[in-house]
Amino acid sequence: MVEIKAGGMRCELMPGYGGCVAGLWLDGVAVLRSPGAARIASARQSGNFPLVPFSNRLADARLHWHGEDHVLAANFAPEPHAMHGLGWQRPWQVVQKDTASATLLLVHAPDAAWPFSFECTQAFVLQDNALKVELRFINTDGRPAPVGLGWHPYIVKRPGARVAFSAGGRWNNDARGLPRGRVVTQGLDAACDGLDINHVFDGVTHGATVTDEVLRVRVTSSLSRLVVSTHPGKDFIAIEPVSHITDAFNRAGDPALGTVVLGHGRAFAAQMVIEAVPAD
């Protein structure tokens, strides 16, 4: 476990468990789902994990790319799809650490999970009331490769919480969790208690805010898409900045869906800020 602190903020990182955030607290109050390092056996139990080199689902664990059909590992049973890339299931190396910051590195060689080599760093900087994170991805493969980045933060959902954000569109899913069409929307402003949602939104420019009687938590990023997911049985709401819609790589590489294509040695970076302040 790696701990960083700044003012009233404290963050626990677990490099060996997918470079995840095991906990984030403001003056002892949980900002993210924060079981703590001692209770985490997988990044899926954490407060946040990186989405590298894609987010959400690749249909039926297959990648159709430049005339080739790559069979990938289905990595989240019973889902038949490849889920959230591979960064959340691999150990990251600590390459820098001080009181309020840390940088982690993932080096990937082609395998059953992903057929292209890459390197990715994840840099964390903690401030008095915010956690700043940057992912920087470099294609080290000799072939052009599709790339997607993002994060999967689980914001604590306390009774009476409300979520709000502006957007331009929402992608509705079919029964398999894959997008079946886009509708125009202005976003969402709703109570979380009875909310049942799991959609990708695009045209997001000002992030999303979750407010309750204890904290106001705001998630902003350099990315224009956001996956929002919760239902009444969950004690969290996932607010996930992402660079592309679900299964974008398999949809003819349409750049309008967010697929980034990198040649050898080229880089793609994204930033996210999770800010927390006491509620008014």
Buried (B, 14 or more C-beta within 10 A) or exposed (E): BBBBEBEBBBBBBBBBBBBBBBBBBBEEBBBBBBBBBEEBEEBBBBBBBBBBBBBBBBBBBBBBBEEEEBEBBBBBEEBBBBBBBBBBBBEBEBEEBEEBBBBBBBEBEEEEBBBBBBBBBBBBBBBEBBBBBBBBBBBBBEBBBBBBBBBBBBBBBBEEBBBBBBBBBBBEBEEEBBBEEBEEBEBBEEEBEEBEBEBBBBBBEEBBBBBBEBBBBBBBBBBBBBBBBBEEEBEBBBBBBBBBBBBBBBBEBEEEBBBBBBEEEBEBBBBBBBBBBEEE
